[in-house]
Amino acid sequence: MTIVSDFQNGVNEVLKLGQIVRIKYYNVGFGAGSYYDDDATLTQSGNDLWISGVILPLTNARGSNDAILMEQGRLLNNDTKLYIQGSVNTSGVIKIGLGSYVNMSGCEFSVLSEGITKWEVSDTNILKKIYIRKLPNGSLFGE
């Protein structure tokens, strides 16, 4: 075993103690001949991915990255941080559900434009932090 695999195994063990997370992937389509960006349609791409992740509240400690984004108005008090394995595909349009009964509980979240921060060790993705916001009606625009 190498130091990288030991570190990755440690992170994965911590993430197992987290909550069940569902990632739903979408393809984006635009209306035929439409030049408007609000004429988008989302269709599910492939199967849902079920993983484990750690949910943490935002940190409003002075000088922290979360606090700076909150001061800029880019994050709201009710937003959340989600930590997942670094190898999970998070590109494109995705929707995140929390808990084992996401469809019944309405715990659906969108990824914020602040994006996804990833940490690497020796070119190996170890951990990703995603800022998420609860969807009030449970679905993305165009879904």
Contacts in CASP RR format, 6 or more apart in sequence:
PFRMAT RR
TARGET T0000
AUTHOR 0000-0000-0000
METHOD contacts of the structure
MODEL  1
MTIVSDFQNGVNEVLKLGQIVRIKYYNVGFGAGSYYDDDATLTQSGNDLW
ISGVILPLTNARGSNDAILMEQGRLLNNDTKLYIQGSVNTSGVIKIGLGS
YVNMSGCEFSVLSEGITKWEVSDTNILKKIYIRKLPNGSLFGE
3 121 0 8 1.000
4 121 0 8 1.000
4 122 0 8 1.000
4 124 0 8 1.000
4 126 0 8 1.000
7 121 0 8 1.000
7 126 0 8 1.000
8 121 0 8 1.000
8 124 0 8 1.000
8 126 0 8 1.000
11 85 0 8 1.000
11 126 0 8 1.000
11 127 0 8 1.000
12 85 0 8 1.000
14 54 0 8 1.000
15 51 0 8 1.000
15 52 0 8 1.000
15 53 0 8 1.000
15 54 0 8 1.000
15 83 0 8 1.000
15 84 0 8 1.000
15 85 0 8 1.000
16 52 0 8 1.000
17 52 0 8 1.000
17 54 0 8 1.000
18 52 0 8 1.000
18 53 0 8 1.000
18 54 0 8 1.000
18 55 0 8 1.000
19 52 0 8 1.000
19 53 0 8 1.000
19 54 0 8 1.000
19 55 0 8 1.000
19 98 0 8 1.000
19 99 0 8 1.000
20 50 0 8 1.000
20 51 0 8 1.000
20 52 0 8 1.000
20 53 0 8 1.000
20 98 0 8 1.000
20 99 0 8 1.000
20 100 0 8 1.000
21 50 0 8 1.000
21 51 0 8 1.000
21 52 0 8 1.000
21 53 0 8 1.000
21 82 0 8 1.000
21 84 0 8 1.000
21 96 0 8 1.000
21 97 0 8 1.000
21 98 0 8 1.000
21 99 0 8 1.000
22 48 0 8 1.000
22 49 0 8 1.000
22 50 0 8 1.000
22 96 0 8 1.000
22 97 0 8 1.000
22 98 0 8 1.000
22 99 0 8 1.000
22 102 0 8 1.000
23 48 0 8 1.000
23 49 0 8 1.000
23 51 0 8 1.000
23 88 0 8 1.000
23 90 0 8 1.000
23 94 0 8 1.000
23 95 0 8 1.000
23 96 0 8 1.000
23 97 0 8 1.000
24 44 0 8 1.000
24 48 0 8 1.000
24 49 0 8 1.000
24 94 0 8 1.000
24 95 0 8 1.000
24 96 0 8 1.000
24 97 0 8 1.000
25 44 0 8 1.000
25 45 0 8 1.000
25 46 0 8 1.000
25 49 0 8 1.000
25 89 0 8 1.000
25 92 0 8 1.000
25 93 0 8 1.000
25 94 0 8 1.000
26 42 0 8 1.000
26 43 0 8 1.000
26 44 0 8 1.000
26 45 0 8 1.000
26 92 0 8 1.000
26 93 0 8 1.000
26 94 0 8 1.000
26 95 0 8 1.000
26 140 0 8 1.000
26 143 0 8 1.000
27 42 0 8 1.000
27 43 0 8 1.000
27 44 0 8 1.000
27 45 0 8 1.000
27 93 0 8 1.000
28 40 0 8 1.000
28 41 0 8 1.000
28 42 0 8 1.000
28 93 0 8 1.000
29 40 0 8 1.000
29 41 0 8 1.000
29 42 0 8 1.000
29 43 0 8 1.000
30 37 0 8 1.000
30 39 0 8 1.000
30 40 0 8 1.000
30 41 0 8 1.000
31 39 0 8 1.000
31 40 0 8 1.000
31 41 0 8 1.000
40 141 0 8 1.000
40 142 0 8 1.000
41 142 0 8 1.000
42 93 0 8 1.000
42 140 0 8 1.000
42 142 0 8 1.000
42 143 0 8 1.000
49 88 0 8 1.000
49 89 0 8 1.000
51 84 0 8 1.000
51 85 0 8 1.000
51 88 0 8 1.000
52 84 0 8 1.000
53 82 0 8 1.000
53 83 0 8 1.000
53 84 0 8 1.000
54 82 0 8 1.000
54 83 0 8 1.000
55 80 0 8 1.000
55 81 0 8 1.000
55 82 0 8 1.000
55 83 0 8 1.000
55 98 0 8 1.000
56 80 0 8 1.000
56 81 0 8 1.000
56 82 0 8 1.000
56 83 0 8 1.000
57 80 0 8 1.000
57 81 0 8 1.000
58 66 0 8 1.000
58 70 0 8 1.000
58 75 0 8 1.000
58 77 0 8 1.000
58 79 0 8 1.000
58 80 0 8 1.000
58 81 0 8 1.000
59 66 0 8 1.000
59 67 0 8 1.000
60 66 0 8 1.000
60 67 0 8 1.000
60 70 0 8 1.000
61 67 0 8 1.000
66 75 0 8 1.000
66 81 0 8 1.000
69 75 0 8 1.000
69 114 0 8 1.000
69 131 0 8 1.000
70 76 0 8 1.000
70 77 0 8 1.000
74 112 0 8 1.000
74 113 0 8 1.000
74 114 0 8 1.000
75 112 0 8 1.000
75 114 0 8 1.000
75 131 0 8 1.000
76 133 0 8 1.000
78 133 0 8 1.000
78 134 0 8 1.000
79 112 0 8 1.000
79 131 0 8 1.000
79 132 0 8 1.000
79 133 0 8 1.000
80 109 0 8 1.000
80 131 0 8 1.000
80 132 0 8 1.000
80 133 0 8 1.000
80 134 0 8 1.000
81 129 0 8 1.000
81 130 0 8 1.000
81 131 0 8 1.000
81 132 0 8 1.000
82 96 0 8 1.000
82 109 0 8 1.000
82 129 0 8 1.000
82 130 0 8 1.000
82 131 0 8 1.000
82 132 0 8 1.000
83 127 0 8 1.000
83 128 0 8 1.000
83 129 0 8 1.000
83 130 0 8 1.000
84 90 0 8 1.000
84 127 0 8 1.000
84 128 0 8 1.000
84 130 0 8 1.000
85 125 0 8 1.000
85 127 0 8 1.000
85 128 0 8 1.000
86 118 0 8 1.000
86 119 0 8 1.000
86 125 0 8 1.000
86 126 0 8 1.000
86 127 0 8 1.000
86 128 0 8 1.000
87 125 0 8 1.000
88 128 0 8 1.000
90 111 0 8 1.000
90 116 0 8 1.000
90 128 0 8 1.000
90 130 0 8 1.000
93 140 0 8 1.000
94 111 0 8 1.000
95 108 0 8 1.000
95 109 0 8 1.000
95 110 0 8 1.000
95 135 0 8 1.000
95 139 0 8 1.000
95 140 0 8 1.000
95 143 0 8 1.000
96 108 0 8 1.000
96 109 0 8 1.000
96 110 0 8 1.000
96 111 0 8 1.000
96 130 0 8 1.000
96 132 0 8 1.000
97 107 0 8 1.000
97 108 0 8 1.000
97 109 0 8 1.000
98 107 0 8 1.000
98 109 0 8 1.000
99 105 0 8 1.000
99 107 0 8 1.000
102 108 0 8 1.000
106 138 0 8 1.000
107 134 0 8 1.000
108 134 0 8 1.000
108 135 0 8 1.000
108 138 0 8 1.000
108 139 0 8 1.000
109 132 0 8 1.000
109 133 0 8 1.000
109 134 0 8 1.000
109 135 0 8 1.000
110 132 0 8 1.000
110 133 0 8 1.000
110 135 0 8 1.000
110 140 0 8 1.000
111 130 0 8 1.000
111 131 0 8 1.000
111 132 0 8 1.000
112 131 0 8 1.000
112 132 0 8 1.000
112 133 0 8 1.000
114 131 0 8 1.000
115 130 0 8 1.000
115 131 0 8 1.000
116 128 0 8 1.000
116 129 0 8 1.000
116 130 0 8 1.000
117 128 0 8 1.000
117 129 0 8 1.000
118 125 0 8 1.000
118 126 0 8 1.000
118 127 0 8 1.000
118 128 0 8 1.000
118 129 0 8 1.000
119 125 0 8 1.000
119 126 0 8 1.000
119 127 0 8 1.000
119 128 0 8 1.000
120 126 0 8 1.000
END
